[in-house]
């Protein structure tokens, strides 16, 4: 085939030819820095290289001034980390070897993560480095604005590389620790485990919970977690996700109680630009953000009935329709929902749609309240003391609890469950003055709690009047096969009063008459 002749006078052709004839400016890392900018930086990079001792000295002085006694690195560690890196940085940049520069910077990020330098301190230190480098810039002739701009771009590249290396290294270290613990855990029978994927406890109740989490993790079906506030529903959801076939997939959590009801739908399903006032951009929504992983909806009963209906359709059809869109988008997501309400009672009160509950009830996981496994208190105390020693970094690490403090923790009934327990230990870290948590260091409601009296086995414990009344009503309903008219007659109370008692004590009877 012959080629088509295009006249040289054609404007589009001339423009393309002119563009190809220009020298190519090779973009550097993250499209922030260009090749010619490295050439412009050469004079100041040379000065920083030649005066590196002065830069490091001023940088360390600023580091001490800003962080004082709270700084992580000693002077020896600071100089040992940053001085060799500064020398290699200047050498790489002057040679325009950005690959080597990136490799050396990544190694520094990994070192800082291994030494557990807080990330906020890492970022602040980088700004202090810029200030130290500017100090050795020549006063005459003063570098132009383009030099400062290029140096600022270089600093941003350094931050990106360090941040990426820091978090990848932290994640790798955490993953290695978790894998080691999990490997050890798999060698134990479920009854012998004291920890499981962030959950803590060696009681029979917790052992049963670990088994159910593992079983739920092996399927891709929906799960409903029922538990009181503070009992660890999100931890259990994460454990199910990590026990499943796609533990590296995304885990996306939404607390439905924390959002206004009219915003939950747009958060879940996303929206198209212009769908409503303020929708200036397309928004994917959390279903699509969790693609290939798990979406956890905490306190699902706080959704409106209409949103619950749309959620049910998304589960059944595995598609979502963004607000303002005419098209449905397929999704591959495992849903885990949770509630701190009794599902049957929430259904009766209209807070949970029956059709959604019937979809969720195939796999129900109940978390025991802390008051039902108080024997796990010593393990939980050990866990949170270690956690807050690492997180709060007290001058002198806390080593344990005094016996009367531990007894008070065991005697308390923990209406706020494990979350309240964690807050109590953190409070003791804040207000305690010794290396051992004393009774007086605990919150007042706990420190004044007396150990429960354990009666001899020959003594018979009598429950409360409410417990006795609930038991009588339950037994009567069982005797009458659920016939409330007959039960009311046997109890010698009106049918209306019987219904009130059933609602009060949350007595579940599926055989309604």
C-alpha positions as CSV (number, residue, x, y, z in Angstrom):
1,X,0.0,0.0,0.0
2,X,1.2,3.5,-0.7
3,X,1.6,6.0,2.0
4,X,-0.6,9.0,2.2
5,X,1.2,12.2,1.5
6,X,0.5,15.1,3.9
7,X,1.7,18.5,2.8
8,X,4.5,20.0,4.9
9,X,2.4,23.2,5.3
10,X,-0.2,21.3,7.3
11,X,-0.3,23.1,10.8
12,X,-1.0,19.9,12.8
13,X,2.0,18.1,11.1
14,X,4.3,21.0,11.8
15,X,3.2,21.1,15.4
16,X,3.9,17.3,15.8
17,X,7.3,17.6,14.1
18,X,8.3,20.6,16.3
19,X,7.3,18.6,19.4
20,X,9.3,15.5,18.4
21,X,12.3,17.8,17.7
22,X,12.4,19.2,21.3
23,X,14.8,17.6,23.8
24,X,12.8,15.1,26.0
25,X,12.6,16.1,29.7
26,X,12.7,12.8,31.5
27,X,10.4,12.9,34.5
28,X,11.8,11.6,37.7
29,X,10.0,9.9,40.6
30,X,6.3,10.5,40.9
31,X,6.4,13.1,38.1
32,X,7.5,15.7,40.6
33,X,11.1,16.4,39.5
34,X,12.5,16.8,36.0
35,X,16.0,16.1,34.7
36,X,16.8,19.8,34.1
37,X,15.8,20.6,37.7
38,X,18.5,18.3,39.0
39,X,21.0,20.2,36.8
40,X,19.8,23.5,38.4
41,X,20.1,22.0,41.9
42,X,23.7,20.9,41.3
43,X,25.4,24.0,42.9
44,X,23.4,23.7,46.2
45,X,23.7,19.9,46.3
46,X,27.5,20.3,46.0
47,X,27.4,22.8,48.9
48,X,25.3,20.5,51.1
49,X,27.7,17.6,50.3
50,X,30.8,19.7,51.2
51,X,29.2,21.0,54.4
52,X,27.4,17.8,55.4
53,X,28.9,17.9,58.9
54,X,27.5,21.4,59.5
55,X,24.1,20.3,58.1
56,X,23.9,17.2,60.4
57,X,25.0,19.2,63.4
58,X,22.4,21.9,62.9
59,X,19.8,19.2,62.1
60,X,20.5,17.3,65.3
61,X,20.4,20.5,67.4
62,X,16.9,21.3,65.9
63,X,15.8,17.7,66.6
64,X,16.8,18.0,70.3
65,X,15.2,21.5,70.5
66,X,11.8,20.4,69.1
67,X,11.5,16.9,70.7
68,X,13.5,17.3,73.9
69,X,13.4,14.4,76.3
70,X,10.6,12.8,74.2
71,X,12.9,12.2,71.2
72,X,13.4,8.5,70.1
73,X,16.9,8.6,68.8
74,X,20.1,9.3,70.8
75,X,22.7,11.5,69.2
76,X,24.7,8.5,68.3
77,X,21.7,6.8,66.6
78,X,20.7,10.1,64.9
79,X,24.1,10.6,63.4
80,X,24.6,6.9,62.6
81,X,21.3,6.9,60.7
82,X,21.3,10.2,58.8
83,X,24.9,11.1,58.2
84,X,25.7,8.2,55.9
85,X,22.4,8.7,54.2
86,X,23.0,12.4,53.5
87,X,26.4,11.5,52.0
88,X,24.9,8.8,49.7
89,X,22.0,11.1,48.8
90,X,24.2,13.9,47.6
91,X,26.4,11.4,45.7
92,X,23.4,9.8,44.0
93,X,21.7,13.1,43.1
94,X,24.9,14.7,41.7
95,X,25.3,11.6,39.5
96,X,21.5,11.9,38.6
97,X,21.1,8.2,39.7
98,X,17.5,8.4,41.1
99,X,17.2,4.6,41.4
100,X,20.1,4.5,43.8
101,X,18.8,7.5,45.6
102,X,15.4,5.8,46.1
103,X,17.0,2.6,47.3
104,X,19.1,4.4,50.0
105,X,16.1,6.5,51.1
106,X,13.9,3.3,51.4
107,X,16.5,1.7,53.6
108,X,16.4,4.7,56.0
109,X,12.6,4.4,56.2
110,X,13.0,0.7,57.1
111,X,15.5,1.5,59.8
112,X,13.3,4.1,61.3
113,X,10.4,1.7,61.4
114,X,12.6,-1.0,63.0
115,X,13.7,1.4,65.7
116,X,10.0,2.3,66.3
117,X,10.4,6.0,65.6
118,X,6.9,7.5,65.6
119,X,5.9,8.5,62.0
120,X,5.0,12.0,63.2
121,X,8.6,12.4,64.4
122,X,9.9,11.1,61.0
123,X,7.9,13.7,59.1
124,X,8.8,16.5,61.5
125,X,12.5,15.5,61.2
126,X,12.4,15.8,57.5
127,X,11.1,19.4,57.8
128,X,14.0,20.1,60.2
129,X,16.4,18.7,57.6
130,X,15.1,21.2,55.0
131,X,15.7,24.1,57.5
132,X,19.2,22.8,58.1
133,X,20.0,22.5,54.4
134,X,18.7,26.0,53.7
135,X,21.0,27.3,56.4
136,X,24.1,26.4,54.3
137,X,22.7,27.8,51.0
138,X,24.9,30.7,49.8
139,X,23.9,34.2,50.8
140,X,25.4,35.7,47.7
141,X,24.3,35.1,45.1
142,X,21.1,34.0,46.7
143,X,19.5,30.9,44.9
144,X,16.5,31.8,42.9
145,X,12.9,30.8,43.5
146,X,13.3,27.9,41.0
147,X,16.0,26.4,43.2
148,X,13.9,26.5,46.3
149,X,11.0,25.0,44.3
150,X,13.1,22.1,43.0
151,X,14.6,21.4,46.4
152,X,11.0,21.4,47.8
153,X,10.0,18.8,45.2
154,X,13.0,16.7,46.1
155,X,11.9,16.8,49.8
156,X,8.4,15.7,48.8
157,X,10.0,12.7,46.9
158,X,12.0,11.9,50.0
159,X,8.8,12.0,52.1
160,X,6.9,9.7,49.7
161,X,9.8,7.1,49.6
162,X,10.3,7.2,53.4
163,X,6.6,6.9,54.1
164,X,6.1,4.0,51.7
165,X,9.1,2.2,53.1
166,X,8.2,3.0,56.8
167,X,4.6,1.6,56.5
168,X,5.6,-1.4,54.4
169,X,8.3,-2.3,56.9
170,X,5.9,-1.8,59.9
171,X,3.3,-3.9,58.1
172,X,5.9,-6.6,57.4
173,X,7.1,-6.6,61.0
174,X,3.5,-6.8,62.3
175,X,2.6,-9.5,59.8
176,X,5.7,-11.5,60.9
177,X,4.7,-11.2,64.5
178,X,1.1,-12.2,63.8
179,X,2.1,-15.1,61.6
180,X,4.4,-16.3,64.4
181,X,1.7,-16.1,67.0
182,X,-0.9,-17.7,64.7
183,X,1.6,-20.5,63.8
184,X,2.0,-21.2,67.5
185,X,-1.8,-21.0,68.1
186,X,-2.5,-23.6,65.4
187,X,-0.3,-26.1,67.3
188,X,-2.7,-25.7,70.3
189,X,-6.2,-27.2,70.6
190,X,-8.9,-24.5,70.5
191,X,-9.5,-25.1,74.2
192,X,-5.9,-24.2,75.0
193,X,-5.7,-20.9,73.2
194,X,-5.4,-17.7,75.2
195,X,-5.3,-15.4,72.2
196,X,-6.8,-15.5,68.8
197,X,-6.4,-12.8,66.1
198,X,-6.5,-9.8,68.5
199,X,-9.1,-11.4,70.9
200,X,-7.9,-12.3,74.3
201,X,-9.2,-15.0,76.7
202,X,-8.6,-18.6,77.7
203,X,-12.0,-19.4,79.2
204,X,-14.3,-22.1,77.7
205,X,-16.6,-19.3,76.4
206,X,-13.7,-17.7,74.5
207,X,-12.5,-21.1,73.2
208,X,-16.0,-21.7,71.8
209,X,-15.9,-18.3,70.2
210,X,-12.6,-18.9,68.5
211,X,-13.9,-22.1,67.0
212,X,-17.1,-20.4,65.7
213,X,-15.0,-17.6,64.2
214,X,-12.8,-20.1,62.4
215,X,-15.8,-21.9,61.1
216,X,-17.4,-18.6,59.9
217,X,-14.2,-17.6,58.2
218,X,-14.2,-20.7,56.0
219,X,-17.4,-19.6,54.2
220,X,-18.1,-16.5,52.1
221,X,-21.6,-16.1,53.5
222,X,-23.0,-13.2,55.6
223,X,-22.5,-13.2,59.3
224,X,-24.4,-11.4,62.1
225,X,-22.4,-10.6,65.3
226,X,-24.6,-10.0,68.3
227,X,-23.0,-8.5,71.4
228,X,-23.2,-5.7,74.0
229,X,-21.4,-2.4,73.4
230,X,-17.7,-2.7,74.0
231,X,-17.6,-6.5,73.7
232,X,-15.3,-6.5,70.7
233,X,-17.6,-6.9,67.7
234,X,-15.3,-5.2,65.2
235,X,-12.4,-7.4,66.5
236,X,-14.4,-10.5,65.9
237,X,-15.3,-9.3,62.4
238,X,-11.7,-8.7,61.6
239,X,-10.9,-12.2,63.0
240,X,-13.5,-13.7,60.6
241,X,-12.0,-11.8,57.7
242,X,-8.5,-12.8,58.6
243,X,-9.6,-16.5,59.0
244,X,-11.2,-16.5,55.5
245,X,-9.9,-17.3,52.0
246,X,-9.0,-13.6,51.2
247,X,-7.3,-12.3,54.4
248,X,-5.2,-9.8,52.3
249,X,-8.4,-8.3,50.8
250,X,-9.7,-5.0,52.0
251,X,-11.6,-4.8,55.4
252,X,-13.9,-1.8,55.3
253,X,-15.9,-0.8,58.5
254,X,-18.8,1.6,58.9
255,X,-20.4,2.5,62.2
256,X,-24.0,3.0,61.2
257,X,-24.8,4.7,64.5
258,X,-22.2,7.4,63.8
259,X,-23.8,8.7,60.6
260,X,-27.1,10.4,60.0
261,X,-29.5,7.9,58.5
262,X,-29.9,9.8,55.3
263,X,-26.2,9.7,54.6
264,X,-25.7,5.9,55.1
265,X,-27.1,5.0,51.7
266,X,-24.7,7.2,49.8
267,X,-21.8,6.0,51.9
268,X,-22.7,2.4,51.1
269,X,-23.6,2.5,47.4
270,X,-21.8,5.6,46.2
271,X,-23.2,8.3,44.0
272,X,-22.8,10.0,40.6
273,X,-21.6,13.5,40.2
274,X,-24.6,15.9,40.4
275,X,-26.9,13.3,42.0
276,X,-27.6,15.8,44.8
277,X,-26.4,19.1,46.2
278,X,-22.8,18.8,47.1
279,X,-22.1,15.7,44.9
280,X,-19.3,17.4,43.0
281,X,-17.5,14.2,42.1
282,X,-18.3,10.5,41.5
283,X,-18.0,8.5,44.8
284,X,-17.5,4.7,44.6
285,X,-19.1,3.9,48.0
286,X,-18.0,1.4,50.6
287,X,-19.4,-1.7,48.9
288,X,-17.0,-1.1,45.9
289,X,-14.2,0.0,48.2
290,X,-14.4,-3.5,49.9
291,X,-14.3,-5.4,46.5
292,X,-12.7,-8.8,47.0
293,X,-12.8,-8.4,50.8
294,X,-15.1,-7.7,53.7
295,X,-17.6,-4.9,54.5
296,X,-18.4,-4.7,58.2
297,X,-21.6,-2.7,59.2
298,X,-21.5,-2.0,62.9
299,X,-24.9,-1.4,64.5
300,X,-26.9,-2.3,61.4
301,X,-30.2,-1.8,63.2
302,X,-29.5,2.0,63.1
303,X,-30.2,2.0,59.4
304,X,-33.5,3.2,58.1
305,X,-35.9,0.5,56.9
306,X,-35.6,1.7,53.3
307,X,-31.7,1.4,53.4
308,X,-32.0,-2.0,55.0
309,X,-34.2,-3.0,52.0
310,X,-31.6,-1.8,49.5
311,X,-28.9,-3.6,51.5
312,X,-30.8,-6.8,51.3
313,X,-31.1,-6.5,47.5
314,X,-27.4,-5.8,47.2
315,X,-26.7,-9.0,49.2
316,X,-29.1,-11.1,47.2
317,X,-28.2,-9.8,43.7
318,X,-24.6,-8.9,44.5
319,X,-25.0,-5.6,42.7
320,X,-25.2,-2.0,43.8
321,X,-26.7,1.0,42.1
322,X,-25.0,4.3,43.0
323,X,-27.4,7.2,43.7
324,X,-28.1,9.1,40.5
325,X,-27.1,6.2,38.3
326,X,-29.4,4.1,36.1
327,X,-26.8,1.2,36.0
328,X,-26.1,-1.5,38.5
329,X,-22.5,-2.5,39.3
330,X,-21.6,-6.0,40.3
331,X,-19.7,-6.5,43.6
332,X,-17.9,-9.3,45.2
333,X,-18.0,-8.6,48.9
334,X,-18.6,-10.6,52.1
335,X,-20.9,-8.7,54.5
336,X,-20.5,-8.9,58.3
337,X,-23.1,-7.0,60.3
338,X,-23.4,-6.4,64.0
339,X,-25.9,-5.2,66.6
340,X,-25.9,-4.6,70.3
341,X,-29.7,-5.3,70.4
342,X,-31.4,-8.7,70.6
343,X,-32.3,-9.3,66.9
344,X,-35.8,-10.7,67.6
345,X,-36.6,-7.8,69.8
346,X,-35.3,-5.3,67.2
347,X,-37.5,-7.0,64.7
348,X,-40.6,-6.6,66.8
349,X,-39.8,-2.9,67.4
350,X,-39.3,-2.3,63.7
351,X,-35.5,-1.5,64.0
352,X,-34.6,-4.6,62.0
353,X,-36.4,-5.7,58.9
354,X,-37.5,-9.4,59.2
355,X,-36.4,-10.2,55.6
356,X,-32.9,-8.8,56.3
357,X,-32.7,-10.7,59.6
358,X,-33.7,-13.9,57.9
359,X,-30.9,-13.3,55.4
360,X,-28.3,-12.6,58.2
361,X,-29.4,-15.2,60.7
362,X,-27.9,-18.1,58.8
363,X,-24.6,-17.4,60.6
364,X,-25.1,-15.7,64.0
365,X,-22.1,-15.2,66.3
366,X,-22.8,-14.2,69.9
367,X,-20.0,-12.4,71.9
368,X,-20.1,-13.1,75.6
369,X,-20.2,-10.0,77.9
370,X,-17.1,-9.7,80.0
371,X,-19.0,-10.4,83.2
372,X,-19.6,-14.0,81.9
373,X,-15.9,-14.8,81.7
374,X,-14.3,-12.9,84.5
375,X,-11.6,-15.6,84.8
376,X,-10.0,-13.9,81.7
377,X,-9.4,-10.7,83.7
378,X,-5.7,-11.5,84.5
379,X,-5.0,-12.3,80.8
380,X,-6.7,-9.1,79.7
381,X,-4.8,-7.1,82.3
382,X,-1.5,-8.5,81.0
383,X,-2.5,-7.8,77.4
384,X,-3.5,-4.2,78.0
385,X,-0.5,-3.4,80.2
386,X,1.8,-4.6,77.4
387,X,-0.2,-2.6,74.9
388,X,-0.1,0.7,76.8
389,X,3.5,0.2,77.7
390,X,4.2,0.2,74.0
391,X,1.7,2.9,73.1
392,X,2.2,5.4,75.9
393,X,5.9,4.7,76.5
394,X,5.9,5.7,80.3
395,X,9.2,6.6,81.9
396,X,9.1,3.4,83.8
397,X,7.1,0.6,82.2
398,X,4.2,-0.8,84.3
399,X,5.0,-4.4,85.4
400,X,1.7,-5.6,86.8
401,X,-1.1,-5.0,89.4
402,X,-1.3,-5.2,93.1
403,X,-3.5,-8.0,94.4
404,X,-6.3,-5.8,95.7
405,X,-6.4,-4.0,92.4
406,X,-6.7,-7.3,90.5
407,X,-9.4,-8.5,93.0
408,X,-11.4,-5.3,92.3
409,X,-11.2,-5.9,88.6
410,X,-12.5,-9.4,89.0
411,X,-15.3,-8.2,91.3
412,X,-16.6,-5.5,88.9
413,X,-19.4,-6.4,86.5
414,X,-18.1,-4.4,83.5
415,X,-21.2,-2.9,81.9
416,X,-19.0,-1.4,79.2
417,X,-17.2,-4.8,78.6
418,X,-13.7,-5.0,77.2
419,X,-13.7,-1.4,76.0
420,X,-14.4,-0.2,79.6
421,X,-11.6,-2.5,80.8
422,X,-9.1,-1.1,78.4
423,X,-10.1,2.5,79.4
424,X,-9.6,1.5,83.1
425,X,-6.1,0.3,82.5
426,X,-5.2,3.3,80.4
427,X,-6.5,5.6,83.2
428,X,-4.3,3.7,85.7
429,X,-1.3,4.5,83.4
430,X,-2.2,8.2,83.4
431,X,-2.8,8.6,87.1
432,X,-0.6,5.9,88.6
433,X,2.8,6.9,90.1
434,X,4.5,3.5,90.5
435,X,5.5,0.6,88.3
436,X,2.6,-1.5,89.7
437,X,-1.0,-0.5,89.3
438,X,-2.6,0.1,92.8
439,X,-6.2,0.0,93.8
440,X,-6.3,3.8,94.1
441,X,-5.1,4.1,90.5
442,X,-8.3,2.6,89.1
443,X,-11.5,4.5,88.4
444,X,-13.7,5.1,91.4
445,X,-16.5,2.8,90.3
446,X,-14.0,-0.1,90.1
447,X,-11.8,0.7,93.1
448,X,-14.8,0.8,95.5
449,X,-16.1,-2.6,94.2
450,X,-15.8,-5.3,96.8
451,X,-14.9,-8.9,95.9
452,X,-18.0,-11.0,95.7
453,X,-18.7,-13.4,98.5
454,X,-18.4,-17.0,97.4
455,X,-20.9,-19.1,99.5
456,X,-20.2,-22.7,100.6
457,X,-21.5,-25.3,98.2
458,X,-24.2,-26.3,100.7
459,X,-25.8,-22.9,100.5
460,X,-28.6,-22.2,98.0
461,X,-28.4,-18.9,96.2
462,X,-31.7,-17.2,95.7
463,X,-32.0,-15.0,92.5
464,X,-33.7,-11.6,92.3
465,X,-37.4,-11.2,92.1
466,X,-37.2,-10.3,88.4
467,X,-35.2,-13.4,87.6
468,X,-37.7,-15.6,89.5
469,X,-40.7,-13.9,87.7
470,X,-39.1,-14.3,84.3
471,X,-38.4,-18.0,85.0
472,X,-42.0,-18.6,86.1
473,X,-43.5,-16.9,83.0
474,X,-41.1,-18.8,80.7
475,X,-42.0,-22.2,82.3
476,X,-45.7,-21.4,82.1
477,X,-45.5,-20.6,78.4
478,X,-43.6,-23.8,77.8
479,X,-46.2,-25.7,79.7
480,X,-49.1,-24.2,77.6
481,X,-47.1,-24.7,74.4
482,X,-47.0,-20.9,73.9
483,X,-50.7,-20.3,74.4
484,X,-50.8,-16.9,76.1
485,X,-54.5,-17.1,77.0
486,X,-53.9,-20.3,78.9
487,X,-50.7,-19.0,80.4
488,X,-52.4,-15.8,81.6
489,X,-55.2,-17.9,83.2
490,X,-52.6,-20.2,85.0
491,X,-50.7,-17.1,86.2
492,X,-53.9,-15.4,87.3
493,X,-53.0,-12.2,85.4
494,X,-54.6,-10.5,82.5
495,X,-53.4,-11.2,78.9
496,X,-52.4,-7.6,78.5
497,X,-50.2,-7.8,81.6
498,X,-48.7,-11.0,80.4
499,X,-47.7,-9.4,77.1
500,X,-46.1,-6.5,79.0
501,X,-44.1,-9.0,81.1
502,X,-43.0,-10.9,78.0
503,X,-41.8,-7.6,76.4
504,X,-40.1,-6.5,79.7
505,X,-38.1,-9.7,80.1
506,X,-37.5,-10.2,76.4
507,X,-39.0,-13.7,76.5
508,X,-38.7,-15.2,73.0
509,X,-41.5,-17.6,72.0
510,X,-41.8,-18.4,68.3
511,X,-45.0,-20.4,68.8
512,X,-47.3,-17.3,69.0
513,X,-51.0,-17.9,69.4
